[in-house]
Amino acid sequence: MSTASTPAIPRPAASVVIVRGAPPGGAEPLEVWMIRRKKAMRFLGGYYAFPGGRVDAGDGAPEALAACEGLSADSAERILPGHDGLPALAFWVTAVRELLEESGLLLACDAGGRPIDARRPATLEALVRLRKDLMAGAASLPALLAREGWRCDLRGLRYLSHFITPASSPIRFTARFFLCRVPDDQAPALFTEESSEAFWIHPGEGYRRFMAGEMAMAEPAEYGLGYLAQFASLDELWAAHADGHHKFHGVSDRMDIAWADFDWKANRFRDLA
């Protein structure tokens, strides 16, 4: 058990911000998929968040890294250096796995690099079967993908941000957040293993509901929504992250290191409040 003088060590984690262009005539140009964590959850129970979870040991295994398409291990290390022996590419694998577990979306391609098409009945059946077996612990994600002749398609992810849970929390994560444009052949859905709600919402609207006290959120969701609301289109957002660099750190990084006196409550996205 940690104390004030010995903070808990943050565990690696990954989350995915699923985005799409809003329908014509929408109040904002973008929509983002949000879930509400079940109130019984030990960490942020009842809070609104993005799909995600901790990095499992298997996410960094050689067979998991070898099952990836679209990003090399070396390139991943250049984007996310220094994780105490954990391969950086493991964060991308976690993102793909959590995306499937919590929202039913699978970023996958065949051995030739061609994305799967879940509009084909046989592919959709295989996707549903794969998620069911993954949730039941029948096999690892790489093994299940190999069974179908598929690979993790990391081309559908772009790095967004990094948040570290404040040192005062008994449960801590060092979480990497990724953007994901919702695939044309799939749609996210509510799965109730860990979530009680799931829905599309304009990022600015979600931010305003947070400020009004209607949607409880931790910093990653709050700042993520405020950040996304600054973009005029999905293409603009996607292009802004083509360089692989994250655009902002979590506030807790600054509070715990250099900005101990920074009043983050007074430095919100004022034009959205």
C-alpha positions as CSV (number, residue, x, y, z in Angstrom):
1,M,0.0,0.0,0.0
2,S,1.3,3.4,-0.9
3,T,1.6,6.4,1.4
4,A,1.9,10.1,0.9
5,S,5.7,9.7,0.9
6,T,5.8,6.6,-1.4
7,P,3.3,7.1,-4.2
8,A,2.1,4.1,-6.1
9,I,4.0,3.3,-9.3
10,P,2.0,4.2,-12.4
11,R,1.1,1.2,-14.5
12,P,1.3,1.5,-18.3
13,A,-2.1,1.9,-20.0
14,A,-3.6,3.0,-23.3
15,S,-6.9,4.6,-24.3
16,V,-8.6,5.3,-27.6
17,V,-10.5,8.4,-28.6
18,I,-12.9,7.3,-31.3
19,V,-13.9,10.1,-33.6
20,R,-16.1,10.7,-36.6
21,G,-17.3,13.6,-38.7
22,A,-20.7,14.9,-37.5
23,P,-23.8,14.5,-39.8
24,P,-24.5,17.5,-42.0
25,G,-26.1,20.4,-40.1
26,G,-24.6,19.3,-36.7
27,A,-23.9,21.9,-34.1
28,E,-20.2,20.9,-34.2
29,P,-18.0,19.3,-37.0
30,L,-16.9,16.3,-34.9
31,E,-18.4,13.6,-32.6
32,V,-16.5,11.5,-30.1
33,W,-17.5,8.1,-28.6
34,M,-17.7,8.1,-24.8
35,I,-18.4,5.5,-22.3
36,R,-19.4,5.7,-18.6
37,R,-17.5,3.4,-16.4
38,K,-19.7,1.3,-14.0
39,K,-20.0,2.9,-10.6
40,A,-18.7,-0.3,-9.0
41,M,-15.3,0.1,-10.7
42,R,-12.4,0.8,-8.3
43,F,-10.8,3.3,-10.6
44,L,-13.0,6.3,-11.7
45,G,-16.3,4.4,-11.1
46,G,-19.2,6.3,-12.6
47,Y,-17.0,8.6,-14.6
48,Y,-17.3,9.3,-18.3
49,A,-14.2,8.4,-20.2
50,F,-12.7,7.0,-23.4
51,P,-12.3,3.2,-24.0
52,G,-9.0,1.9,-22.6
53,G,-7.2,-0.1,-19.9
54,R,-3.8,-1.2,-18.7
55,V,-1.1,-2.8,-20.8
56,D,-1.2,-6.6,-20.2
57,A,2.1,-8.6,-20.2
58,G,1.0,-10.3,-23.4
59,D,0.7,-7.0,-25.3
60,G,4.4,-6.7,-25.3
61,A,5.2,-10.3,-26.1
62,P,7.2,-11.0,-29.3
63,E,4.2,-12.7,-31.0
64,A,2.1,-9.6,-30.3
65,L,4.6,-7.2,-31.7
66,A,5.1,-9.5,-34.8
67,A,1.4,-9.4,-35.4
68,C,1.4,-5.6,-36.1
69,E,1.1,-3.9,-39.5
70,G,1.6,-0.2,-40.2
71,L,4.2,0.7,-37.5
72,S,7.5,-0.8,-36.8
73,A,8.9,-1.5,-33.3
74,D,11.7,1.0,-33.9
75,S,9.3,3.7,-35.0
76,A,7.2,3.2,-31.9
77,E,10.3,3.5,-29.7
78,R,11.1,6.9,-31.3
79,I,7.6,8.1,-30.6
80,L,7.4,6.7,-27.0
81,P,11.0,6.3,-25.7
82,G,11.8,4.9,-22.2
83,H,9.4,2.5,-20.6
84,D,11.6,0.4,-18.3
85,G,11.9,-2.5,-20.7
86,L,8.3,-2.5,-22.0
87,P,8.3,-2.3,-25.8
88,A,6.7,1.0,-26.9
89,L,4.7,-0.9,-29.5
90,A,2.9,-2.7,-26.7
91,F,0.8,0.5,-26.1
92,W,-0.5,0.3,-29.7
93,V,-1.4,-3.4,-29.2
94,T,-3.2,-2.5,-25.9
95,A,-5.1,0.2,-27.8
96,V,-6.3,-2.3,-30.4
97,R,-7.2,-4.9,-27.8
98,E,-9.1,-2.4,-25.6
99,L,-10.9,-1.0,-28.6
100,L,-12.2,-4.4,-29.4
101,E,-13.0,-5.3,-25.8
102,E,-14.8,-2.1,-24.8
103,S,-16.4,-0.9,-28.1
104,G,-16.4,-3.9,-30.5
105,L,-14.2,-2.2,-33.1
106,L,-11.3,-4.2,-34.6
107,L,-8.4,-2.6,-36.4
108,A,-7.2,-5.5,-38.4
109,C,-5.9,-6.4,-41.9
110,D,-5.0,-9.5,-43.7
111,A,-1.5,-10.8,-44.3
112,G,-1.2,-8.6,-47.4
113,G,-2.1,-5.4,-45.5
114,R,-5.6,-5.1,-46.8
115,P,-8.1,-3.9,-44.1
116,I,-10.8,-6.3,-43.1
117,D,-14.3,-5.5,-44.3
118,A,-16.9,-6.2,-41.6
119,R,-19.7,-5.5,-44.2
120,R,-19.0,-9.0,-45.4
121,P,-21.1,-11.4,-43.3
122,A,-18.3,-13.9,-42.9
123,T,-15.9,-11.2,-41.7
124,L,-18.5,-9.8,-39.3
125,E,-19.1,-13.3,-37.9
126,A,-15.4,-13.9,-37.4
127,L,-15.0,-10.5,-35.7
128,V,-17.9,-11.2,-33.2
129,R,-16.4,-14.7,-32.6
130,L,-13.0,-13.3,-32.0
131,R,-14.2,-10.7,-29.4
132,K,-16.2,-13.4,-27.6
133,D,-13.2,-15.7,-27.4
134,L,-10.9,-12.8,-26.3
135,M,-13.3,-11.8,-23.5
136,A,-13.6,-15.5,-22.4
137,G,-9.8,-15.8,-22.2
138,A,-9.7,-18.5,-24.8
139,A,-6.5,-17.2,-26.3
140,S,-4.4,-14.1,-26.7
141,L,-5.3,-11.4,-29.2
142,P,-2.3,-12.4,-31.5
143,A,-3.4,-16.0,-31.4
144,L,-7.0,-15.2,-32.2
145,L,-6.0,-12.8,-35.1
146,A,-3.7,-15.5,-36.5
147,R,-6.6,-18.0,-36.4
148,E,-8.5,-15.7,-38.8
149,G,-5.4,-14.9,-40.9
150,W,-5.4,-11.2,-39.6
151,R,-3.0,-8.8,-38.1
152,C,-3.3,-5.6,-35.9
153,D,-3.7,-2.7,-38.3
154,L,-2.0,0.2,-36.5
155,R,-2.6,2.6,-39.4
156,G,-5.9,3.4,-37.9
157,L,-4.4,5.0,-34.8
158,R,-2.6,8.3,-34.3
159,Y,-0.9,9.3,-31.0
160,L,-2.7,12.1,-29.1
161,S,-1.6,12.7,-25.5
162,H,0.0,11.4,-22.3
163,F,-1.5,11.5,-18.8
164,I,-0.1,10.3,-15.5
165,T,-2.5,9.8,-12.6
166,P,-1.6,12.3,-9.8
167,A,0.8,11.0,-7.1
168,S,-2.0,11.3,-4.5
169,S,-4.0,8.5,-6.1
170,P,-3.7,5.0,-4.6
171,I,-4.2,3.6,-8.2
172,R,-2.1,5.2,-10.9
173,F,-1.5,4.9,-14.6
174,T,0.8,6.3,-17.1
175,A,-1.6,6.3,-20.0
176,R,-1.1,7.0,-23.7
177,F,-4.1,8.2,-25.7
178,F,-4.6,7.5,-29.4
179,L,-7.0,8.9,-31.9
180,C,-9.0,6.5,-34.0
181,R,-11.2,7.4,-37.0
182,V,-14.2,5.1,-36.8
183,P,-13.8,2.5,-39.6
184,D,-16.2,2.8,-42.5
185,D,-17.2,-0.9,-42.1
186,Q,-17.8,-0.9,-38.3
187,A,-19.6,1.1,-35.6
188,P,-18.8,1.1,-31.8
189,A,-21.4,-0.4,-29.4
190,L,-22.1,-0.6,-25.7
191,F,-20.7,-3.7,-24.0
192,T,-21.6,-3.9,-20.4
193,E,-18.7,-5.8,-18.8
194,E,-17.3,-2.5,-17.6
195,S,-19.5,0.2,-19.0
196,S,-23.0,1.4,-18.2
197,E,-23.5,3.9,-21.0
198,A,-21.9,4.6,-24.4
199,F,-22.8,7.3,-27.0
200,W,-21.6,9.8,-29.6
201,I,-21.4,13.4,-28.4
202,H,-20.0,16.6,-29.8
203,P,-16.7,17.3,-27.9
204,G,-17.7,20.9,-27.1
205,E,-21.1,19.7,-25.8
206,G,-19.4,17.1,-23.7
207,Y,-17.0,19.7,-22.3
208,R,-19.9,22.1,-21.4
209,R,-21.8,19.2,-19.7
210,F,-18.6,18.5,-17.7
211,M,-18.4,22.2,-16.7
212,A,-22.0,22.2,-15.7
213,G,-21.5,19.2,-13.4
214,E,-23.6,16.9,-15.5
215,M,-20.8,14.5,-16.6
216,A,-18.1,13.6,-14.1
217,M,-14.7,13.2,-15.9
218,A,-11.0,13.0,-15.0
219,E,-8.5,15.2,-16.7
220,P,-7.8,13.1,-19.8
221,A,-11.5,13.2,-20.9
222,E,-11.9,16.8,-19.9
223,Y,-8.8,18.0,-21.7
224,G,-9.4,15.6,-24.6
225,L,-12.9,17.0,-25.3
226,G,-11.7,20.6,-25.0
227,Y,-8.8,19.9,-27.4
228,L,-10.9,18.1,-30.0
229,A,-13.5,21.0,-30.0
230,Q,-10.9,23.3,-31.5
231,F,-10.8,21.5,-34.8
232,A,-13.0,22.4,-37.8
233,S,-13.1,19.0,-39.4
234,L,-12.1,15.4,-39.0
235,D,-9.5,15.7,-41.8
236,E,-7.9,18.7,-40.0
237,L,-7.7,16.7,-36.7
238,W,-6.2,13.7,-38.4
239,A,-3.7,15.6,-40.4
240,A,-2.5,17.5,-37.2
241,H,-1.4,14.2,-35.8
242,A,0.4,12.7,-38.8
243,D,3.8,13.6,-37.3
244,G,3.3,11.0,-34.5
245,H,4.0,13.6,-31.7
246,H,1.5,14.2,-28.9
247,K,0.3,17.7,-28.6
248,F,-0.1,18.0,-24.9
249,H,0.8,16.4,-21.6
250,G,-1.6,15.7,-18.8
251,V,-1.8,18.4,-16.1
252,S,-0.7,16.0,-13.5
253,D,2.7,15.8,-15.2
254,R,3.2,19.5,-14.7
255,M,1.8,19.5,-11.2
256,D,4.1,16.7,-10.0
257,I,7.2,18.1,-11.7
258,A,7.6,21.7,-12.6
259,W,4.3,23.5,-12.2
260,A,3.4,22.7,-8.6
261,D,1.7,26.1,-8.3
262,F,-0.1,26.0,-11.6
263,D,-3.8,26.6,-11.1
264,W,-5.3,24.3,-13.7
265,K,-8.8,24.9,-12.5
266,A,-8.5,28.5,-13.7
267,N,-6.9,27.6,-17.0
268,R,-9.7,25.8,-18.9
269,F,-10.9,26.2,-22.4
270,R,-12.7,29.4,-21.8
271,D,-14.4,29.7,-25.2
272,L,-16.2,26.4,-24.5
273,A,-17.3,27.1,-20.9
